[in-house]
């Protein structure tokens, strides 16, 4: 499967393994155009341009391919700058209203774990507010010109019980301040992920938050621990839905790069046990270590996983690659995910059926757009 070959190439690129990269890209059947399409689908093009350009890997890629990746990076950089300006407006508005807010993912993950907000592809803004403040946050966002895309089924209390975010969007000015381009999406979160079995302690999440410095401004963000947890839960849910992008795996790779050597994994996973997500987090980290072939890089995490191998759902690497296939009509990811929920076997399926109408209402327009691309 070409996808598996490209994932192996990605792991070699991340490791700066010149010999392994050369062996793959110089093979007679290697198709640079297909690999370029692969990097676009998984939103890796801009990052790979920076990783390859000016280093020992550059000579292995045709100039026209690097030029294309460079064009993607230029667009990525422009979008980052636009998002930062809008995030600053949101922060000022929420601060003036004495509304608590944390900024999630996107620019902030890029700055914290990549070292530069421009290195990571993102197109939207994600914010977290306390669940009891969702309606107040909604009014503030509307005052900033955001339109709410999500439908509210039954009422806000039911929606916030069965989903984790509302979708918004807003037109923003182009470089000349008059021409408007596509909408800027925003996701309003009140929890990291919703599921009846999850027991995340939001009082701790808010207490442990950190500050991220971006161009002279300080933004409140998740702690490193919970940024990692949120990323893992995102990967898990994407696999369950068949919408996986390797950008999320690159995020996790960068996070482990930052924390593995100093992380007390026993304490980390003890807290995940308390939150009822131990098996989920363990299996997602194992998945990363296998598909990006980085056990020798993240030795402390790998050692913990190995000591708890009995909780790993899939041992075969080929099966793990298949989990990453993007298909909403495959049940393999759903079966894998449902086996990892720490609840009686039928309850996750019942939760899925009960919560489905609320999730469709919350993300109706996203789902229509996604289905239209299949």
N, C-alpha and C positions, 0 to 999 in steps of 0.2 A: 504494500500500500504506500503510495507516494507520501501521504501524510506522516506516516511513521518515519520515513527517510528524512523528511524535513524537520521533524522534531529532533531526531538524532543530530542533524546538522546544527540545529539551534543549540543543543547542549554542547556541541563542540565549539561553536562560536562563543558561547558564554564562558567556556573554559579557556578560550584563546589557544585552542589546540590546533596549531597551524597544519600539522600533518593530517589530522583527521578531517579538517575542513577541506584541505586540498584533495584528499582522496575522494570526497563526495562531490565537490563541484567540478572536478576534472574528469569524472566518469563520463563515458560517451553518451549515456542516456540521461544525464542531468539536464533539466530544463529550467533555465533561469527565469523565464516568463512565468512558469507555474509556481516557482518558489516566490517570486515577487507577489503573485496573487495570494499565495499562502500567507505571506507576511502582512498583506493588507487585511485579509479576513481576520487575522488574529491581532491586528492593531500593533504590530511590532516594527513597522517600516522605519519610522523616525528614530526609534531607539537603535536599531541595527545600523543605520547610517552613522550615527555618532560612535558606535562601538567599532565599526570597521574602518571608517575614514581616518587616515593618518597613522594607522597602526600596521602591524605585521600581516594582518589579514587583507589589507586593501588590494594588494597585487593579485589576489585570487579572484576578484570580481571585475567583470567588464566595466569600463567607464560609463557606458550608457545605463547600466543597472544602478551604479552608485549615484548617477545623476538623478535617476527616478527616485531613489530612496531619499536623496537630498531634497527633492521637491516636496516629498511627503513630510519631511522634517520641518521645512519652512512653513508649511501650513499648520503643522502641529504647534510650532513656536508662536505663531500669530494667535492661534486659538487660546493658548495658555495665557498670553498677555490680556486678551479680552476677558477671560474668565477671572483673572486676578482683579481686574478693575471692578467687575460685577460683584465678586465676593467681598470686596472692600465696602461697596455700597450696602450690601446686606448686613455686614457686621456693624456698620455705623447705625443703620436703622434699628436693628435689634438691640444694640447697646442703649440707644436713646429711649427705647421703650422698656428697658430693664427686662428684656426677654433673654433667657439663657439659650445659647446655641453652640454647637460644636460643628466644625467643618470636617467632612469625611472624604477619604479617598482622593482621587484626582491630583491637583497641584500639591496637596499637602503630603500625600504618600510619596510623590516624586521628590519633593524637597527633603523629606526625612530620610528616605531610604535609597534614592538614586543620587542624591547630592545636588540636584538641579531640577527645578520645577518644569523645565522645558524638555526633559529627557523622556517623559512618559506621555503616551497618547491619552487624551481624555476630551470629552466634548460637553460635559455637563457639570453641574454643581450639586453636591450632596450635603445636606445639613441635617443635624440631629437636634431635636428639642424634646423636653419632657413630654410624656404622653398627655398630661393634663393641660399642656399649653398648645396643643395642636391647633385649636380654633383661633387662638390669639396669633399664632405664627401665620396661619392662613390669611388673616386680615393684613398683616404686615407685608406679606408677599404680594397680595393684590394691590396694596398701596404703592408697591414698587413697579407695578405694571405686569406682574405675572398672571397668566390665565391658568386656571385649574383644569387639567385634562381628565383627572379621575372623576368617576361617578361615585356618589355616596349611596350605598345600598343599606336600607333600613335606618341607619343613623351613624354618627361618628363613633359612638361607643362600640358598635358592632364592627365597624370597619377597622378600628385600631386594635381590636382583639384578633382579627383573622388575617390582617395584612401588616406590612411594616412600613409602607411609604405611600404618599400621594405624589402624582406626577403634575408638574407645572411646566410652562414655557413662556418665553418673552422674546420679542424682537429686540435686537440691540443694534446700535448704529455701527456702520462700517467705518473704515479709516477716515473717510471725509466727513464723518458725523452726519451724513444725510442719507446715503444709500443704505438700505437695510438688507442684511443677508438672512440666512435661515434662522430659525428660532434657536435660542439657547435654552436647553432643557434644565430643569431643576427637580431634584427629588427631595421631598420633605419626609424625613424619617422620625419615628418616635421609638423605634427599637432597631437593633442591628439586624435581626431576622425574627420572624414570628413563627412559633410552633408550640403546641401545647406542652411538649416535653422539655423545652428549653427553660432553664432556670437562671438566666443571666441576672446578675445583681447590679441593677442600674444605678443604685446609690453609689456603689463603688466605681462604676464607670465614670460618673460625673466627678466624683472626688479625685480620681486618679488622672484626670485629663492633663494634657501637656500643652505647651505653646510652641507653635511653628513660626519661625521668622521668614517672611517673604518680602524682599525689597523694602526693608525698614519697617515693616508692619508685623505685629504679632497676632496670630490667629489661634484661637483655642481649638485643639484637636484631640482625638483619642490618644490615650497612652499607647506606648509601643506594644504593650501586651495585648490591648484590645484592638489595635489596628491589625495585629496578626490574627486575632480571633475573627474579626469581621471579614478579613480576606479569605480565611479558610471556610467560613460559613457561606461566603459568596461562591467560592469554587464548588462546594458541596451542592448548593442549590442549582447552580448552572448545570452540573452533571446530571442532576435529577431531572431537569427540564430539557436536556439536550441542547443547551445554548452555550457550551463552553468556548471560551477564547483563551489562548495561551498567554495573553497579556496578564491575566490574573495569576498564572503560574510564574511569570516573570516577576510580578510583584512579590509573591511569596519567596521566590529565590532571593530577591534583593533584601527582603526582611530577614531571612535566615542568615544572609551574609553579614547583616548588621548585628544580629543578636546571638547567633549559635555559640560562639566561643565563651560568652559570659552568662548565658542563660542557665538558670537552675531549672532544668526540664522536669525534675521530680515535683518541685513546687508548682510549676506552671500547669502540669497535668493534674495535680491534686485539685487545683481550682477548677479545671475543666470537668473533673469528676463531680464536684459540687454543683456545677452548672448543667449536668446531664449531657455533656457534649464530648466526653472523653473519646469515645470510639470514632466519632466524626472527625475530630481534629487529628487523632492518631492516623487514621486511614488516609486523610488528605495529605498529610505530611509524607507518609510512606509513598503515596502516589507521586508526589513531586520528586522524591529522592530517586525513584525508579525511572520515570519517564524522561527526566532531565539528567539522569545518570550522574548524580552529584553526591552520593553517599560519602565519597572520600573527601569532599569539600566540607560537608556539614557533619562532622564525625560525632559530635555530641548528640545532635538530634537523631542521627542514624543509630547510635548506640541505644538510646532510649526506645526507639521503635523496635529494634531487634530484641530487646528484653521483654517486649510486650507483643511479640509476634503472634501469639494465640488470638489476639483481638483483630488481626488484619484479615479483611474480608477476601481480598484477591492477592494471590501470590505470584501469578503468572504475568509477566510483563506484557505479553501480547494482549491479554484480557484488559490490562490497564490502558493500553493504547486505544482499545475499542471504546472504553468509557469516554474518551475525549472526542469521539465523532459527534459532529453537530447535526443532530436529527431529533426533531420533536416527536417522531413517530417510532422511536426505538424505546423498548421497555427495559433494556439492560441497565441504563443509568438509574431508572426509577427503582428497580429491584435492588440494586446495590445500595442506594440511598435508604430505602425503607428498612433494609436489614441493619442499618447502623443507628437508627433512632433507638434511644434507650426507653422503650415502651413496649407493651404487649403487641404481638405481631400485627393484629388487625387494627389497632388504634391509629397508627399513621395513615392507613388507607381511609379510615373513616374521617380523620381530620382533613385529608386532601379533598374528599368529596364535599364535606360541609363548608370548607373554606373557599372552594373553587369559585362560587358566584361572587364572593367578595373580592377575590384576587382578580377576576376578570373585570369587575367594575373598576378596580383601582388602576388597572393597566390596560384597559380596553384598547386605546389607540395604539399603544406599543405592540399589543398582540396582533392587531390588524396589520400594522406595518410589517411585523416580522413574518406573518403568514404570507403576505404578499410577495416576500422575497424568496419563498421556497418554490 
